Amino acid sequence: MNSSRGRLTVSMTPDFLSHYYEATRGPFRNLSHLAVSEAEEIMVEIQEAGQVFAAARSVDYLTIRRDLEDQVRVLFIARGGQPLLARPHYMVLGSCPWLLDWYVDGRELRIPMNAFARDRVSFTYGDTFPAMRRQDGKPYRGRVFTFDDLPDLLATYGLPQ
Protein backbone atom coordinates (compact mmCIF):
# COMPACT_ATOMS: atom_id res chain seq x y z
CA MET A 1 0.00 0.00 0.00
CA ASN A 2 1.06 3.55 -0.58
CA SER A 3 -0.35 7.02 -0.22
CA SER A 4 -1.22 9.11 -3.25
CA ARG A 5 -2.84 12.55 -2.98
CA GLY A 6 -3.81 11.81 0.62
CA ARG A 7 -5.63 8.65 -0.46
CA LEU A 8 -4.64 5.13 0.43
CA THR A 9 -4.12 3.11 -2.73
CA VAL A 10 -3.75 -0.63 -3.10
CA SER A 11 -0.99 -2.11 -5.19
CA MET A 12 -2.90 -5.30 -5.90
CA THR A 13 -6.46 -6.45 -6.39
CA PRO A 14 -7.93 -8.49 -3.51
CA ASP A 15 -8.21 -12.16 -4.44
CA PHE A 16 -11.64 -12.77 -2.90
CA LEU A 17 -15.18 -11.43 -2.76
CA SER A 18 -17.12 -11.21 0.52
CA HIS A 19 -20.83 -11.73 0.98
CA TYR A 20 -22.41 -10.34 4.16
CA TYR A 21 -25.61 -11.77 5.59
CA GLU A 22 -27.77 -12.40 8.66
CA ALA A 23 -26.71 -15.65 10.37
CA THR A 24 -30.28 -16.81 11.03
CA ARG A 25 -31.29 -16.35 7.38
CA GLY A 26 -28.16 -17.75 5.74
CA PRO A 27 -26.17 -16.45 2.78
CA PHE A 28 -27.46 -15.40 -0.61
CA ARG A 29 -31.00 -14.61 0.52
CA ASN A 30 -31.99 -11.65 -1.60
CA LEU A 31 -35.16 -9.56 -1.57
CA SER A 32 -34.71 -8.92 -5.28
CA HIS A 33 -35.12 -12.62 -6.02
CA LEU A 34 -38.63 -12.62 -4.53
CA ALA A 35 -41.92 -11.52 -6.05
CA VAL A 36 -42.42 -7.79 -5.48
CA SER A 37 -45.31 -8.32 -3.04
CA GLU A 38 -43.35 -10.85 -0.96
CA ALA A 39 -40.25 -8.62 -0.89
CA GLU A 40 -42.37 -5.66 0.23
CA GLU A 41 -43.92 -7.73 3.06
CA ILE A 42 -40.49 -8.73 4.32
CA MET A 43 -39.26 -5.13 4.03
CA VAL A 44 -42.19 -3.98 6.20
CA GLU A 45 -41.32 -6.65 8.80
CA ILE A 46 -37.68 -5.49 8.81
CA GLN A 47 -38.74 -1.86 9.20
CA GLU A 48 -41.20 -2.64 12.00
CA ALA A 49 -38.61 -4.68 13.90
CA GLY A 50 -36.18 -1.76 13.58
CA GLN A 51 -33.13 -3.83 14.53
CA VAL A 52 -30.93 -3.60 11.46
CA PHE A 53 -29.57 -1.09 8.97
CA ALA A 54 -32.22 -2.01 6.39
CA ALA A 55 -34.97 -0.84 8.78
CA ALA A 56 -34.12 2.78 7.95
CA ARG A 57 -34.51 2.41 4.20
CA SER A 58 -37.05 4.56 2.37
CA VAL A 59 -40.49 3.34 1.35
CA ASP A 60 -39.45 3.31 -2.33
CA TYR A 61 -36.19 1.43 -1.66
CA LEU A 62 -37.22 -1.79 -3.43
CA THR A 63 -38.45 0.06 -6.52
CA ILE A 64 -35.23 2.06 -6.75
CA ARG A 65 -33.15 -1.06 -6.14
CA ARG A 66 -34.85 -3.01 -8.93
CA ASP A 67 -34.42 -0.09 -11.34
CA LEU A 68 -30.71 0.13 -10.49
CA GLU A 69 -30.28 -3.62 -10.88
CA ASP A 70 -31.89 -3.39 -14.33
CA GLN A 71 -29.50 -0.56 -15.28
CA VAL A 72 -26.45 -2.45 -14.05
CA ARG A 73 -27.50 -5.60 -15.92
CA VAL A 74 -27.99 -3.71 -19.22
CA LEU A 75 -24.62 -1.96 -18.85
CA PHE A 76 -22.87 -5.22 -17.97
CA ILE A 77 -24.31 -7.02 -20.99
CA ALA A 78 -23.24 -4.08 -23.18
CA ARG A 79 -19.69 -4.65 -21.88
CA GLY A 80 -19.83 -8.32 -22.92
CA GLY A 81 -21.05 -9.70 -19.61
CA GLN A 82 -23.22 -12.79 -19.50
CA PRO A 83 -25.09 -12.74 -16.19
CA LEU A 84 -26.85 -15.94 -15.21
CA LEU A 85 -29.33 -14.28 -12.85
CA ALA A 86 -31.92 -11.61 -13.58
CA ARG A 87 -31.11 -10.07 -10.18
CA PRO A 88 -27.64 -9.99 -8.63
CA HIS A 89 -26.22 -11.35 -5.45
CA TYR A 90 -24.32 -8.56 -3.73
CA MET A 91 -20.71 -8.98 -2.73
CA VAL A 92 -17.77 -6.80 -1.80
CA LEU A 93 -14.32 -6.85 -3.35
CA GLY A 94 -12.05 -7.89 -0.49
CA SER A 95 -13.42 -7.36 2.99
CA CYS A 96 -15.48 -4.62 4.63
CA PRO A 97 -15.94 -5.69 8.29
CA TRP A 98 -18.17 -2.76 9.24
CA LEU A 99 -20.90 -4.30 7.04
CA LEU A 100 -21.31 -6.94 9.75
CA ASP A 101 -22.97 -4.19 11.79
CA TRP A 102 -25.82 -4.03 9.25
CA TYR A 103 -27.15 -7.25 10.80
CA VAL A 104 -28.20 -8.50 14.24
CA ASP A 105 -25.75 -11.41 13.88
CA GLY A 106 -23.80 -10.59 10.73
CA ARG A 107 -21.58 -13.09 8.99
CA GLU A 108 -19.04 -12.85 6.21
CA LEU A 109 -18.56 -15.50 3.54
CA ARG A 110 -15.38 -15.17 1.48
CA ILE A 111 -15.14 -16.73 -1.96
CA PRO A 112 -11.93 -16.76 -4.01
CA MET A 113 -12.13 -14.62 -7.14
CA ASN A 114 -10.94 -17.52 -9.27
CA ALA A 115 -14.18 -19.38 -8.38
CA PHE A 116 -16.12 -16.99 -10.64
CA ALA A 117 -16.35 -16.92 -14.41
CA ARG A 118 -14.99 -13.56 -15.51
CA ASP A 119 -17.99 -12.80 -17.75
CA ARG A 120 -20.56 -13.50 -14.99
CA VAL A 121 -19.58 -10.86 -12.42
CA SER A 122 -19.88 -7.10 -12.66
CA PHE A 123 -18.69 -4.40 -10.30
CA THR A 124 -19.70 -0.88 -9.42
CA TYR A 125 -17.15 1.36 -7.76
CA GLY A 126 -18.55 1.41 -4.25
CA ASP A 127 -22.10 0.56 -3.26
CA THR A 128 -24.46 0.33 -6.22
CA PHE A 129 -26.85 3.00 -4.90
CA PRO A 130 -24.40 5.92 -4.81
CA ALA A 131 -22.36 4.52 -7.71
CA MET A 132 -25.37 4.58 -10.02
CA ARG A 133 -27.39 7.50 -8.58
CA ARG A 134 -24.97 10.21 -7.48
CA GLN A 135 -24.22 12.79 -10.11
CA ASP A 136 -21.08 14.44 -8.82
CA GLY A 137 -18.94 14.26 -11.94
CA LYS A 138 -16.73 11.41 -10.73
CA PRO A 139 -15.78 9.28 -13.73
CA TYR A 140 -16.80 5.98 -12.14
CA ARG A 141 -20.41 7.06 -11.48
CA GLY A 142 -23.08 5.40 -13.57
CA ARG A 143 -20.64 2.80 -14.83
CA VAL A 144 -20.26 -0.94 -14.55
CA PHE A 145 -16.86 -2.58 -14.45
CA THR A 146 -15.52 -6.04 -15.23
CA PHE A 147 -12.77 -8.17 -13.74
CA ASP A 148 -10.41 -6.80 -16.39
CA ASP A 149 -11.11 -3.22 -15.28
CA LEU A 150 -10.17 -3.80 -11.65
CA PRO A 151 -6.38 -3.32 -11.74
CA ASP A 152 -6.58 0.10 -13.41
CA LEU A 153 -9.65 1.16 -11.42
CA LEU A 154 -7.98 0.33 -8.10
CA ALA A 155 -4.64 1.81 -9.15
CA THR A 156 -6.44 5.07 -9.92
CA TYR A 157 -8.93 5.29 -7.04
CA GLY A 158 -7.92 2.65 -4.48
CA LEU A 159 -10.43 0.40 -2.77
CA PRO A 160 -13.71 2.19 -2.03
CA GLN A 161 -14.58 2.74 1.64
Buried (B, 14 or more C-beta within 10 A) or exposed (E): EEEEEEEEBBEEBBEBBBBBBBEEEEBEEBBBBBEEEEBBEBBEEBBEEEEBEBEEBEEEBBEBBBEBBEBBBEBBEEBEBEBEEEBBBBBBBBBBEEBBEEBEEBBBBBEEBEEEEEBEBBBBBBBBBBBBBEEEEBEBBBBBBBBEBBEEBBBEBBBBE
